Amino acid sequence: MKRAQQIRQAVVRESSPDDVDAIRQQFPILSRTMRGQPLVYLDSASTTQKPRRVIDAETRFYETQNANIHRGVYELSEEATRAYVAAHEAVARFVNAASAEEIVFTRNATEAINLVAHSLADSRLLTPDSRLILTAMEHHSNIVPWQEVAQRVGAQLQWVELTADGNLDLENFARTLSAGKHRVFAGRPTPGVCLVAVTHVSNVLGAVNPIGDIVRMAHEVGALVLVDAAQSVARLPIDIRAWDADFVAFSGHKMYGPTGVGVLYAKRELLEMLPPYIRGGDMVKTVTRAGATWNDLPWKFEAGTPNIAGGVAFGEAVRFLQETGLPNVWKREQELVAYTLPKLLEIPGLRVVGPVPRPNTQTPKRAGVFSFTLDGIHSHDLASFLDEQGIAIRGGHHCAQPLLQSLGLAECARASVGVYTTAEDIDRLIGALKQARRILG
Amino acid sequence: MNNDVIFQPASLLTREELLDHVKHPRNRGELPGADVVREEANPLCGDVVTIYAALRESNLVSRCSFLGSGCIISQAAASILTEYAGGKTFSDIQRMGREDMEALLGGKVSPSRVKCAMLPLVALKRGMESFGVQNAEHPPR
């Protein structure tokens, strides 16, 4: 308890509450009440709230710049195109991609992963010799597309297990990598290539995977790596070139941006060799009755009129994150983790799902995504009970049924933080959980 | 902030009668010699309810019991329904809908929880239906 108080003071001291207040004031929804009480939003792992500047950017686009892109020779269309391209450039800088040509806008991370899975299969790089290596902690979006593709091309699916404390078992990963067949490639993937699909931060466990190490190990055996960064990209700094990842997928709506815009990053040579996923207007250079040639990158993969206004607003969300500074965001999230975990663990009958870092150790870190079970109370009952007090948490399987099965759970509750989360929010969560245990347990 | 803000439980979830059904379920367990045994589940939330019913004259529920696991709404609904269903006919049960389950539970159920409330009723309805089909010579009417 004493330690919790010390940490609380540290949270308050190190990132002055003025900073959080200044951030909170930018989010209009946080000023509304829920069931007569100030809203406590602890479901940012599902989707984040949106700051005023993002909402305004979408409105402003429609009010002052709306036209289709890459079409008109008139100034308005040129302006719209510049704004949409600028959003790609903002994302490229944000994740340190080599160029905006490697940034494809999709609907969301799910569509980005589907794009890779289908284009890899269509390219015939995936064959019956191929292995698709997934981890036990993947979200359905990084499982189901690979199951379908594996079935289609006859490739083999393999799973990397977790350690007892809820982190990825890197030894198991190394064994899995070296156990099967693989084709070593010199610079270019060849048919039979092996692919590793791994999440950066687990949306259930909060575990942070060492992507740099995973990519290095995979590349040593000639495997490609797809990173699901949906849960991490707005929590901690990401440097795609330092990772050397081949594919990275994430969603704008978990980055304080609008729904309906996501990103696929892929290395240029891969985007060049992969066939398009969806075909139609804007992704072509020339079309004749005989066939078509593909547009330059990234437009080859953005068929049809995209979500232009959403993309522009997403660019504003990225600028918001860049100005807030991801190192600051992650540092504050670590303070919230240090504040929250001991308080959760103090509640009798509460079991935290995922790694619980020991105090005063630096690694492994974990994100502010807290899944837990409480005394056999169903998570939907917990979520309903908390909702009565204006506290939004998630219950259920969190789109990770294979993970929950491997943990021996059908469902669990999850509270997750965002840049606007305060120690007071956590206090209200803890208080309500204690009441829930008394009344429902 | 005070962790123990006074909270007046006003919701369906915290109705004492409901919690009593969860903590002391009625008619919980298999029913030996049941004519109807039907399991239904909500895969989304992991709620499972198996309804057992013994019938008289093939269309009148004489006794009803349940087994299951899951949220408060689904398990309380099952317990309450097994008490209510005794003495009801096939058509009584088939006529029941969301409002009837809400009346039994004592309050409105939010849209996201309707499936939980309906789970035991769906099990009983479907169980009685297939019993009726299997015993077409004595159609439940």
Interface residues (C-beta under 8 A of the other chain):
Chain A: H378 H380 D381 S384 F385 E388 Q389 G395 G396 H397 A410 E411 E424 D427 R428 I430 G431 A432 K434 Q435 I439 L440
Chain B: M1 N2 N3 D4 V5 F7 P9 A10 S11 L13 T14 L19 L44 C45 G46 D47 G70 C71 I72 I73 S110 S112 R113 C116
